[in-house]
Amino acid sequence: MISISEAISIVKLNGKPLLQPTIKKVEKAGGYQLFEDILSPINMPPFRQSAMDGYALNLHDSLSYELIGKVKAGDGHQPELKKGEAIRIFTGAPVPNSANAVMMQEKVIVNDNAITIEQQIPLQHNIRPLGEQVKTGDIALKKGTKLTPAAIGYLISLGITEVSVFRKPIIAIVTTGNELVEAGKDLTYGKIYESNSKMLLSALYNLKYYDVTLYKVEDDYNKTVETLNIAINDNDLVLITGGISVGDYDFVGKALKELQVEELFYKVKQKPGKPLFYGKKVDTQIFALPGNPAAALSCFYVYVYIALQQLMNRNITELPRVKAETINSFQKKGDRPQFLKGIYKDGQVEILDGQNSSMLQTFALSNTLVFAPEDVNTIETGDTIEVILLPN
């Protein structure tokens, strides 16, 4: 049995970035990272553009101008302005090449076909120059940039429809157990509804990993070997829930050994989640998580999250940890370090009741895991303690 810090170090040491490209439609590339620099195919803006509603002017010494026309957004015509002439113009509209400034409408007096401006303005005033954001052939976004909604909008504004991005991992979730019944079906005596797969699926979706396949296997050794073999061969990351302990019907460990999965660690000195397995076969990483739901989810956030970040070649691999002041007391049972469910807000944390590894009710209210070290038995109100902030 190894320590939490040793287990985290082993996951970090064995994580390997995918570094493989895939082509995505821009509108479906949110959360991905660019595999290569994106060069702008156009100038943006692609023409001199009015920064506001007002009047485009061909400047001269007087404050008075003759009004000769109008240009609105989307117009393609080019009025020819002589010195002392103006046109009505609107935000985003193309500024004629013969105009050299735009006066905002609030500072203009209109009298039929003539206008008077409040004061002289400098050349190019309120005109967005051609290529102000980016010029044709310049780097629009660099390799490795994470595509946020703003980045998606920016690329589409340049006319880009597809991008090459780093491929996200293909993930399998394997659940084991004869006692498990799918929600919506009749719950007969001795059965429980299976929640781990959908819980982990939701956690992955929340982190924007969508290429996930669910596998279900009964407590049968040969079927366990067959299912795990398929999952390991077809995926970059395999998450198994249940069947990793030492009971008569816990076949996962034996099946992984038969499949020649390299064991990197098994059992961590922690609560919940002691029976945690981590291994790999070729480039596929395998986590066998505890069957108890709260234990499985805790291990996901502490260990699997790191593996996911490394697969995506991200610098920050662990969830953020901060110090918080406790607003209630808690008595820790046993000598193992514990991850306790809590609610963190404004530098303070409440440690919740109901910390049993089989219970999700408390976890459903939590936004943090409170880390209680091995040498801490009693947490008093006002103590400073480390907390792990969970994804929203």
VEXDREN-2710 file (C-alpha; in Angstrom, 1 decimal):
% VEXDREN-2710
k/r/px/py/pz
1/MET/0.0/0.0/0.0
2/ILE/1.5/3.3/-1.1
3/SER/0.9/6.9/0.0
4/ILE/-1.3/9.5/-1.8
5/SER/1.7/11.5/-2.8
6/GLU/3.4/8.4/-4.2
7/ALA/0.3/7.4/-6.2
8/ILE/0.0/10.9/-7.7
9/SER/3.7/10.9/-8.6
10/ILE/3.3/7.5/-10.4
11/VAL/0.3/8.8/-12.4
12/LYS/2.3/11.9/-13.4
13/LEU/5.3/9.8/-14.3
14/ASN/3.4/7.5/-16.6
15/GLY/1.1/9.9/-18.3
16/LYS/1.9/10.5/-21.9
17/PRO/0.4/13.2/-24.2
18/LEU/-1.5/12.0/-27.2
19/LEU/0.0/14.6/-29.5
20/GLN/-2.2/13.4/-32.4
21/PRO/-4.2/15.7/-34.7
22/THR/-7.8/15.5/-35.7
23/ILE/-9.9/17.8/-37.9
24/LYS/-12.9/19.4/-36.3
25/LYS/-15.6/21.8/-37.6
26/VAL/-14.8/25.1/-35.8
27/GLU/-18.2/25.3/-34.1
28/LYS/-17.6/21.8/-32.6
29/ALA/-14.0/22.4/-31.6
30/GLY/-14.8/24.1/-28.2
31/GLY/-12.4/23.0/-25.5
32/TYR/-9.9/21.5/-27.9
33/GLN/-6.3/22.9/-28.4
34/LEU/-4.9/23.9/-31.7
35/PHE/-2.5/21.4/-33.2
36/GLU/-0.9/24.0/-35.4
37/ASP/-0.7/27.8/-35.9
38/ILE/-3.7/29.3/-37.6
39/LEU/-2.8/31.9/-40.3
40/SER/-5.5/34.4/-41.2
41/PRO/-6.8/34.0/-44.7
42/ILE/-8.1/37.6/-44.7
43/ASN/-7.5/41.0/-43.2
44/MET/-9.8/41.7/-40.2
45/PRO/-11.5/44.0/-40.6
46/PRO/-11.4/43.4/-44.4
47/PHE/-12.1/47.0/-45.1
48/ARG/-11.8/50.4/-43.3
49/GLN/-14.7/50.2/-40.9
50/SER/-16.7/52.8/-39.0
51/ALA/-16.3/52.5/-35.3
52/MET/-19.6/54.2/-34.6
53/ASP/-22.8/55.8/-35.9
54/GLY/-22.0/59.2/-37.3
55/TYR/-20.7/61.0/-40.4
56/ALA/-17.7/60.1/-42.5
57/LEU/-15.9/63.2/-43.6
58/ASN/-13.3/64.4/-46.1
59/LEU/-11.7/66.9/-43.7
60/HIS/-11.2/70.6/-44.5
61/ASP/-10.7/73.8/-42.5
62/SER/-14.4/74.6/-41.9
63/LEU/-16.7/72.9/-39.4
64/SER/-19.5/72.8/-42.0
65/TYR/-19.9/69.9/-44.5
66/GLU/-22.2/69.1/-47.4
67/LEU/-24.1/65.9/-46.9
68/ILE/-24.0/63.8/-50.1
69/GLY/-25.2/60.3/-49.2
70/LYS/-25.4/57.4/-46.8
71/VAL/-23.5/54.1/-46.2
72/LYS/-24.8/51.4/-43.9
73/ALA/-23.4/48.1/-42.8
74/GLY/-23.2/45.6/-45.7
75/ASP/-23.2/48.3/-48.5
76/GLY/-20.7/47.7/-51.2
77/HIS/-20.7/51.1/-53.0
78/GLN/-17.9/53.6/-52.7
79/PRO/-19.2/57.2/-52.6
80/GLU/-16.5/59.7/-53.8
81/LEU/-16.2/62.5/-51.2
82/LYS/-14.5/65.8/-52.1
83/LYS/-13.0/68.0/-49.4
84/GLY/-15.8/69.4/-47.3
85/GLU/-18.2/66.6/-48.1
86/ALA/-19.7/64.0/-45.8
87/ILE/-21.9/61.0/-45.8
88/ARG/-24.1/59.4/-43.1
89/ILE/-22.5/56.2/-41.8
90/PHE/-23.3/53.5/-39.3
91/THR/-21.2/51.2/-37.0
92/GLY/-19.5/48.5/-39.0
93/ALA/-20.1/50.1/-42.4
94/PRO/-17.3/50.4/-44.9
95/VAL/-15.7/53.8/-44.8
96/PRO/-15.1/55.2/-48.4
97/ASN/-11.5/55.5/-49.4
98/SER/-12.0/59.2/-49.9
99/ALA/-13.2/59.8/-46.3
100/ASN/-10.5/60.3/-43.7
101/ALA/-12.4/60.6/-40.4
102/VAL/-15.7/59.8/-38.7
103/MET/-17.5/62.2/-36.4
104/MET/-19.9/60.6/-33.9
105/GLN/-23.5/61.6/-34.5
106/GLU/-23.9/63.2/-31.0
107/LYS/-21.4/65.9/-31.9
108/VAL/-23.1/66.8/-35.2
109/ILE/-25.9/69.3/-36.0
110/VAL/-27.9/68.4/-39.1
111/ASN/-29.6/71.0/-41.3
112/ASP/-31.1/69.5/-44.4
113/ASN/-28.2/68.6/-46.7
114/ALA/-25.6/70.2/-44.5
115/ILE/-24.0/69.3/-41.2
116/THR/-21.9/71.2/-38.7
117/ILE/-19.4/69.4/-36.4
118/GLU/-18.6/70.6/-32.9
119/GLN/-14.8/70.7/-33.4
120/GLN/-12.0/69.6/-35.6
121/ILE/-11.0/66.0/-35.4
122/PRO/-7.7/64.2/-36.3
123/LEU/-7.2/62.1/-39.4
124/GLN/-8.6/58.5/-39.2
125/HIS/-10.6/59.4/-36.1
126/ASN/-13.2/56.6/-35.3
127/ILE/-12.0/54.5/-38.3
128/ARG/-11.0/50.9/-37.7
129/PRO/-8.1/50.4/-40.2
130/LEU/-7.8/47.5/-42.6
131/GLY/-6.4/44.5/-40.8
132/GLU/-6.5/46.2/-37.4
133/GLN/-7.1/42.8/-35.6
134/VAL/-5.0/40.7/-37.9
135/LYS/-3.6/40.9/-41.4
136/THR/-3.7/38.3/-44.2
137/GLY/-1.0/35.7/-43.5
138/ASP/-0.4/36.7/-39.9
139/ILE/-0.8/34.2/-37.1
140/ALA/-4.4/34.4/-35.9
141/LEU/-4.0/31.9/-33.1
142/LYS/-0.9/29.9/-32.0
143/LYS/-0.5/26.2/-31.7
144/GLY/-1.7/25.0/-28.3
145/THR/-4.4/27.7/-27.9
146/LYS/-7.4/26.4/-26.1
147/LEU/-10.5/27.1/-28.2
148/THR/-12.9/29.1/-26.0
149/PRO/-16.2/30.5/-27.3
150/ALA/-14.4/33.8/-28.1
151/ALA/-11.7/31.9/-30.1
152/ILE/-14.4/30.0/-32.0
153/GLY/-16.2/33.3/-32.9
154/TYR/-12.9/34.9/-33.9
155/LEU/-11.9/32.0/-36.2
156/ILE/-15.4/32.0/-37.8
157/SER/-15.1/35.8/-38.3
158/LEU/-12.0/35.0/-40.4
159/GLY/-14.0/32.6/-42.6
160/ILE/-12.3/29.5/-41.2
161/THR/-14.6/26.5/-41.0
162/GLU/-12.3/23.6/-40.0
163/VAL/-9.3/23.4/-37.7
164/SER/-6.6/20.8/-36.8
165/VAL/-6.7/20.2/-33.1
166/PHE/-5.1/17.8/-30.6
167/ARG/-7.2/14.7/-30.4
168/LYS/-8.9/14.1/-27.1
169/PRO/-8.6/10.7/-25.5
170/ILE/-11.0/7.9/-26.3
171/ILE/-12.3/6.6/-23.0
172/ALA/-14.0/3.4/-21.8
173/ILE/-16.1/3.1/-18.6
174/VAL/-16.5/-0.5/-17.5
175/THR/-18.9/-1.4/-14.7
176/THR/-19.0/-4.8/-13.0
177/GLY/-21.5/-6.6/-10.8
178/ASN/-24.5/-8.9/-10.9
179/GLU/-26.3/-6.7/-8.4
180/LEU/-26.5/-3.7/-10.8
181/VAL/-29.7/-2.7/-12.6
182/GLU/-30.2/0.1/-15.1
183/ALA/-32.3/3.0/-13.8
184/GLY/-35.8/2.8/-15.1
185/LYS/-36.1/-1.0/-14.8
186/ASP/-37.8/-2.8/-11.9
187/LEU/-35.6/-3.1/-8.8
188/THR/-36.0/-6.6/-7.4
189/TYR/-34.8/-7.7/-4.0
190/GLY/-31.0/-7.8/-3.7
191/LYS/-30.4/-5.4/-6.6
192/ILE/-29.3/-1.8/-6.7
193/TYR/-29.5/0.8/-9.5
194/GLU/-26.1/1.2/-11.3
195/SER/-25.0/4.9/-11.0
196/ASN/-21.2/4.8/-11.3
197/SER/-21.1/4.7/-15.1
198/LYS/-23.4/7.7/-15.6
199/MET/-21.7/9.6/-12.7
200/LEU/-18.3/9.2/-14.3
201/LEU/-19.7/9.9/-17.7
202/SER/-21.2/13.2/-16.4
203/ALA/-17.8/14.0/-14.8
204/LEU/-16.1/13.5/-18.2
205/TYR/-18.7/15.5/-20.1
206/ASN/-18.3/18.3/-17.6
207/LEU/-14.6/18.3/-18.5
208/LYS/-15.5/18.2/-22.2
209/TYR/-14.5/14.6/-22.9
210/TYR/-17.2/13.2/-25.1
211/ASP/-15.7/10.2/-26.8
212/VAL/-16.8/7.7/-24.1
213/THR/-18.1/4.1/-24.5
214/LEU/-19.9/2.3/-21.6
215/TYR/-19.3/-1.4/-21.0
216/LYS/-21.3/-3.6/-18.6
217/VAL/-20.0/-7.0/-17.5
218/GLU/-21.4/-9.5/-15.0
219/ASP/-19.4/-11.2/-12.3
220/ASP/-18.0/-13.8/-14.6
221/TYR/-14.3/-14.3/-15.0
222/ASN/-14.2/-15.1/-18.7
223/LYS/-16.6/-12.3/-19.6
224/THR/-14.6/-9.9/-17.5
225/VAL/-11.4/-10.9/-19.4
226/GLU/-13.2/-10.6/-22.8
227/THR/-14.7/-7.2/-22.0
228/LEU/-11.6/-5.7/-20.6
229/ASN/-9.5/-6.9/-23.5
230/ILE/-11.8/-5.1/-25.9
231/ALA/-11.9/-1.9/-23.8
232/ILE/-8.1/-1.8/-23.4
233/ASN/-7.5/-2.4/-27.1
234/ASP/-10.0/0.2/-28.3
235/ASN/-9.4/3.1/-25.9
236/ASP/-6.7/5.4/-24.6
237/LEU/-8.0/5.4/-21.0
238/VAL/-10.1/2.7/-19.3
239/LEU/-12.0/3.4/-16.1
240/ILE/-13.3/0.3/-14.3
241/THR/-15.7/0.4/-11.3
242/GLY/-16.1/-2.5/-8.9
243/GLY/-14.6/-5.9/-8.9
244/ILE/-11.1/-4.8/-7.8
245/SER/-11.2/-5.9/-4.2
246/VAL/-10.4/-9.5/-3.0
247/GLY/-13.9/-11.0/-2.8
248/ASP/-14.8/-14.4/-4.4
249/TYR/-16.5/-12.6/-7.2
250/ASP/-14.0/-9.7/-7.7
251/PHE/-12.4/-10.8/-11.0
252/VAL/-11.0/-7.5/-12.3
253/GLY/-7.5/-7.8/-10.8
254/LYS/-7.1/-11.4/-12.1
255/ALA/-8.4/-10.4/-15.5
256/LEU/-5.9/-7.5/-15.8
257/LYS/-3.1/-9.8/-14.8
258/GLU/-4.1/-12.4/-17.5
259/LEU/-4.2/-9.5/-20.0
260/GLN/-0.7/-8.6/-19.1
261/VAL/-1.6/-5.1/-17.8
262/GLU/1.4/-3.7/-16.0
263/GLU/0.5/-2.9/-12.4
264/LEU/1.9/0.5/-11.4
265/PHE/0.2/0.5/-8.0
266/TYR/-2.6/-1.2/-6.2
267/LYS/-4.1/0.1/-2.9
268/VAL/-3.5/3.6/-1.6
269/LYS/-3.3/4.6/2.0
270/GLN/-6.4/6.8/1.9
271/LYS/-10.1/7.0/2.7
272/PRO/-12.2/6.6/0.7
273/GLY/-10.7/4.6/-2.2
274/LYS/-8.1/2.3/-0.7
275/PRO/-8.6/-0.5/-3.3
276/LEU/-7.5/1.7/-6.2
277/PHE/-5.5/0.1/-9.1
278/TYR/-3.5/1.9/-11.7
279/GLY/-1.7/0.3/-14.6
280/LYS/-1.0/0.4/-18.3
281/LYS/-0.7/-1.8/-21.4
282/VAL/1.3/-0.3/-24.2
283/ASP/-0.2/3.3/-24.4
284/THR/-3.5/2.6/-22.7
285/GLN/-3.9/3.7/-19.0
286/ILE/-6.2/1.7/-16.8
287/PHE/-7.8/2.8/-13.5
288/ALA/-9.7/0.2/-11.5
289/LEU/-11.8/2.4/-9.2
290/PRO/-13.6/1.2/-6.1
291/GLY/-17.2/0.2/-6.5
292/ASN/-18.5/2.5/-3.8
293/PRO/-19.7/5.6/-5.7
294/ALA/-18.2/8.3/-3.4
295/ALA/-14.9/6.5/-3.4
296/ALA/-14.9/6.2/-7.2
297/LEU/-15.7/9.8/-7.7
298/SER/-13.1/11.0/-5.2
299/CYS/-10.4/8.9/-7.0
300/PHE/-11.6/10.3/-10.3
301/TYR/-10.9/13.9/-9.2
302/VAL/-7.6/13.1/-7.4
303/TYR/-6.0/10.7/-9.9
304/VAL/-7.9/10.3/-13.1
305/TYR/-8.1/14.0/-13.6
306/ILE/-4.3/14.2/-13.7
307/ALA/-4.1/11.5/-16.4
308/LEU/-6.7/13.3/-18.5
309/GLN/-4.7/16.6/-18.3
310/GLN/-1.5/14.8/-19.3
311/LEU/-3.1/13.1/-22.2
312/MET/-4.1/16.6/-23.4
313/ASN/-0.5/17.9/-22.8
314/ARG/-1.6/20.5/-20.3
315/ASN/0.8/22.2/-17.9
316/ILE/-1.6/22.3/-14.9
317/THR/-2.5/18.6/-14.1
318/GLU/-4.1/18.7/-10.7
319/LEU/-7.3/20.4/-9.5
320/PRO/-6.5/23.7/-7.6
321/ARG/-5.8/23.4/-3.9
322/VAL/-6.3/26.3/-1.5
323/LYS/-6.2/26.8/2.3
324/ALA/-9.5/27.4/4.0
325/GLU/-10.8/28.1/7.5
326/THR/-13.2/25.4/8.9
327/ILE/-16.5/26.7/10.2
328/ASN/-17.3/23.4/12.1
329/SER/-15.5/20.6/13.8
330/PHE/-15.0/17.0/12.6
331/GLN/-13.6/13.9/14.2
332/LYS/-11.7/11.7/11.7
333/LYS/-11.9/7.9/12.1
334/GLY/-8.9/5.7/11.5
335/ASP/-5.3/6.5/10.7
336/ARG/-5.6/7.0/7.0
337/PRO/-5.6/10.4/5.3
338/GLN/-9.1/11.3/4.2
339/PHE/-10.8/13.2/1.4
340/LEU/-13.9/14.7/3.1
341/LYS/-16.8/16.3/1.2
342/GLY/-17.3/19.9/2.0
343/ILE/-18.7/23.3/0.9
344/TYR/-16.2/26.0/0.2
345/LYS/-17.0/29.7/0.0
346/ASP/-15.0/32.9/0.5
347/GLY/-12.1/31.2/2.2
348/GLN/-14.1/29.1/4.6
349/VAL/-15.2/25.5/4.4
350/GLU/-17.9/23.4/6.0
351/ILE/-17.2/19.7/6.4
352/LEU/-20.4/17.9/5.8
353/ASP/-22.0/15.0/7.6
354/GLY/-22.4/11.6/5.8
355/GLN/-18.9/10.8/4.7
356/ASN/-19.5/7.1/4.0
357/SER/-17.9/6.0/0.7
358/SER/-21.2/4.4/-0.4
359/MET/-23.2/7.6/-0.1
360/LEU/-23.6/10.2/-2.8
361/GLN/-26.1/12.5/-1.1
362/THR/-23.4/14.5/0.7
363/PHE/-21.2/14.5/-2.4
364/ALA/-24.1/16.0/-4.4
365/LEU/-24.0/19.1/-2.2
366/SER/-20.2/19.5/-2.2
367/ASN/-17.9/21.7/-4.2
368/THR/-14.7/20.7/-2.6
369/LEU/-12.8/17.8/-1.1
370/VAL/-11.3/18.6/2.3
371/PHE/-7.9/16.9/2.8
372/ALA/-7.4/15.6/6.3
373/PRO/-3.8/14.3/6.7
374/GLU/-2.8/11.1/8.4
375/ASP/-1.6/12.9/11.6
376/VAL/-4.8/14.9/12.0
377/ASN/-7.6/13.2/14.0
378/THR/-9.6/16.1/15.2
379/ILE/-10.5/19.2/13.1
380/GLU/-11.6/22.1/15.2
381/THR/-13.7/25.1/14.2
382/GLY/-11.3/27.8/13.0
383/ASP/-8.5/25.4/11.9
384/THR/-6.8/26.1/8.6
385/ILE/-6.9/23.1/6.2
386/GLU/-6.3/22.3/2.6
387/VAL/-9.2/21.8/0.2
388/ILE/-9.4/20.6/-3.4
389/LEU/-11.7/22.7/-5.5
390/LEU/-13.9/20.6/-7.7
391/PRO/-14.9/21.5/-11.3
392/ASN/-18.2/23.4/-11.5
END
